[in-house]
């Protein structure tokens, strides 16, 4: 908690005010309905996917365990961001406590990095399945998934801890209005009267180290996959091989496309409204989460069959 002192008074900063879409307040009206629908879709679809994988013994395999982890991360990210944004849109509940703000900041940074790392592990899973199919059962085991989950957790928990700590230790001098719908690191730290060079550097270096390394490994995995697929000469082998990793590749496109647009709007901030990055930041927490389970449910026959069996049992 930051205390600001001048010659006669002390101002304790115990709360922040989230001021969404300062230059385009009308956006809140038309965005609230689709955002709430996307939120319900994300919660429902990921919940169904988790229940299906949990109850269906045929889906108790490493690839589906990784998909379960992805769904769990999506659910946490949505619950961390979207209910508060909707509360601002519908009830004008802009106030967020000092500690809740930095907790939200940490969860967003940590789980976003964990999601990127999960995509990287899933890309490796598809690489082994396509390029080394005879060794897949011996390499991609339940023990491998457990070790991968521990790696995902430890790496991202440790590397993202400094983000909220650095911001929380700044002096905010009584300035409490955040021009964002969420407690994004740079949006909050800009309110400080301290030098935030270290915050900016760590956000940039840490983000590109974690996400950049994941994207490079994902790119290499799919390069090797494509090379192996093009060498297949059996009839229908190419189509079958691509279909096994097509869903995963589509999910990565959802994830990276919104991220790329978000970065580009920040780079070209003078040419676009400052509210556009805010909008993209919010949407990035719900659109991939809503689409991920649907893509897998539509494109993966085993999951479709598992959902159908559960529905029959329910009836």
FENZISUL-V574462 format. One record per residue. N is the residue number from 1. RES is the residue in three letters. OMEGA is omega as a letter, one per 20 degrees, with the letter a starting at -180 (none if undefined). Layout:
BEGIN
N;RES;OMEGA + N;RES;OMEGA
END
This chain:
BEGIN
1;UNK;a + 2;UNK;r + 3;UNK;r + 4;UNK;a + 5;UNK;r + 6;UNK;a + 7;UNK;a + 8;UNK;a + 9;UNK;r + 10;UNK;r + 11;UNK;a + 12;UNK;r + 13;UNK;a + 14;UNK;a + 15;UNK;r + 16;UNK;r + 17;UNK;r + 18;UNK;a + 19;UNK;a + 20;UNK;r + 21;UNK;a + 22;UNK;a + 23;UNK;r + 24;UNK;a + 25;UNK;a + 26;UNK;r + 27;UNK;a + 28;UNK;a + 29;UNK;a + 30;UNK;a + 31;UNK;a + 32;UNK;a + 33;UNK;r + 34;UNK;r + 35;UNK;r + 36;UNK;r + 37;UNK;r + 38;UNK;r + 39;UNK;r + 40;UNK;r + 41;UNK;a + 42;UNK;r + 43;UNK;a + 44;UNK;a + 45;UNK;r + 46;UNK;r + 47;UNK;r + 48;UNK;a + 49;UNK;r + 50;UNK;r + 51;UNK;a + 52;UNK;a + 53;UNK;a + 54;UNK;a + 55;UNK;a + 56;UNK;a + 57;UNK;a + 58;UNK;a + 59;UNK;r + 60;UNK;r + 61;UNK;a + 62;UNK;a + 63;UNK;a + 64;UNK;r + 65;UNK;r + 66;UNK;r + 67;UNK;r + 68;UNK;r + 69;UNK;r + 70;UNK;r + 71;UNK;r + 72;UNK;r + 73;UNK;r + 74;UNK;a + 75;UNK;a + 76;UNK;r + 77;UNK;r + 78;UNK;a + 79;UNK;a + 80;UNK;a + 81;UNK;a + 82;UNK;r + 83;UNK;r + 84;UNK;r + 85;UNK;r + 86;UNK;r + 87;UNK;r + 88;UNK;a + 89;UNK;a + 90;UNK;a + 91;UNK;r + 92;UNK;r + 93;UNK;a + 94;UNK;a + 95;UNK;r + 96;UNK;a + 97;UNK;a + 98;UNK;a + 99;UNK;r + 100;UNK;r + 101;UNK;a + 102;UNK;r + 103;UNK;r + 104;UNK;r + 105;UNK;a + 106;UNK;a + 107;UNK;r + 108;UNK;a + 109;UNK;a + 110;UNK;a + 111;UNK;r + 112;UNK;r + 113;UNK;r + 114;UNK;r + 115;UNK;r + 116;UNK;a + 117;UNK;r + 118;UNK;r + 119;UNK;r + 120;UNK;r + 121;UNK;r + 122;UNK;r + 123;UNK;r + 124;UNK;r + 125;UNK;r + 126;UNK;r + 127;UNK;r + 128;UNK;a + 129;UNK;a + 130;UNK;a + 131;UNK;r + 132;UNK;a + 133;UNK;a + 134;UNK;a + 135;UNK;a + 136;UNK;a + 137;UNK;a + 138;UNK;a + 139;UNK;a + 140;UNK;a + 141;UNK;r + 142;UNK;r + 143;UNK;r + 144;UNK;r + 145;UNK;r + 146;UNK;r + 147;UNK;r + 148;UNK;r + 149;UNK;r + 150;UNK;r + 151;UNK;r + 152;UNK;a + 153;UNK;a + 154;UNK;a + 155;UNK;a + 156;UNK;r + 157;UNK;a + 158;UNK;a + 159;UNK;a + 160;UNK;r + 161;UNK;a + 162;UNK;a + 163;UNK;r + 164;UNK;a + 165;UNK;r + 166;UNK;a + 167;UNK;a + 168;UNK;a + 169;UNK;r + 170;UNK;r + 171;UNK;a + 172;UNK;r + 173;UNK;r + 174;UNK;r + 175;UNK;a + 176;UNK;a + 177;UNK;r + 178;UNK;r + 179;UNK;a + 180;UNK;r + 181;UNK;a + 182;UNK;a + 183;UNK;r + 184;UNK;a + 185;UNK;a + 186;UNK;r + 187;UNK;r + 188;UNK;a + 189;UNK;r + 190;UNK;r + 191;UNK;a + 192;UNK;r + 193;UNK;r + 194;UNK;r + 195;UNK;a + 196;UNK;a + 197;UNK;a + 198;UNK;r + 199;UNK;r + 200;UNK;a + 201;UNK;a + 202;UNK;r + 203;UNK;a + 204;UNK;a + 205;UNK;a + 206;UNK;a + 207;UNK;a + 208;UNK;r + 209;UNK;a + 210;UNK;a + 211;UNK;a + 212;UNK;r + 213;UNK;r + 214;UNK;a + 215;UNK;r + 216;UNK;r + 217;UNK;r + 218;UNK;r + 219;UNK;r + 220;UNK;r + 221;UNK;a + 222;UNK;r + 223;UNK;r + 224;UNK;r + 225;UNK;a + 226;UNK;r + 227;UNK;r + 228;UNK;a + 229;UNK;a + 230;UNK;r + 231;UNK;a + 232;UNK;a + 233;UNK;a + 234;UNK;a + 235;UNK;r + 236;UNK;a + 237;UNK;a + 238;UNK;a + 239;UNK;a + 240;UNK;a + 241;UNK;a + 242;UNK;a + 243;UNK;a + 244;UNK;r + 245;UNK;a + 246;UNK;a + 247;UNK;r + 248;UNK;a + 249;UNK;r + 250;UNK;r + 251;UNK;r + 252;UNK;r + 253;UNK;r + 254;UNK;a + 255;UNK;a + 256;UNK;a + 257;UNK;r + 258;UNK;r + 259;UNK;a + 260;UNK;r + 261;UNK;r + 262;UNK;r + 263;UNK;a + 264;UNK;r + 265;UNK;r + 266;UNK;r + 267;UNK;a + 268;UNK;a + 269;UNK;a + 270;UNK;a + 271;UNK;r + 272;UNK;r + 273;UNK;r + 274;UNK;r + 275;UNK;a + 276;UNK;r + 277;UNK;r + 278;UNK;r + 279;UNK;a + 280;UNK;r + 281;UNK;r + 282;UNK;a + 283;UNK;a + 284;UNK;r + 285;UNK;a + 286;UNK;a + 287;UNK;r + 288;UNK;a + 289;UNK;r + 290;UNK;a + 291;UNK;a + 292;UNK;a + 293;UNK;r + 294;UNK;r + 295;UNK;r + 296;UNK;a + 297;UNK;a + 298;UNK;a + 299;UNK;a + 300;UNK;a + 301;UNK;a + 302;UNK;r + 303;UNK;r + 304;UNK;a + 305;UNK;r + 306;UNK;r + 307;UNK;r + 308;UNK;r + 309;UNK;r + 310;UNK;r + 311;UNK;r + 312;UNK;r + 313;UNK;r + 314;UNK;r + 315;UNK;none
END
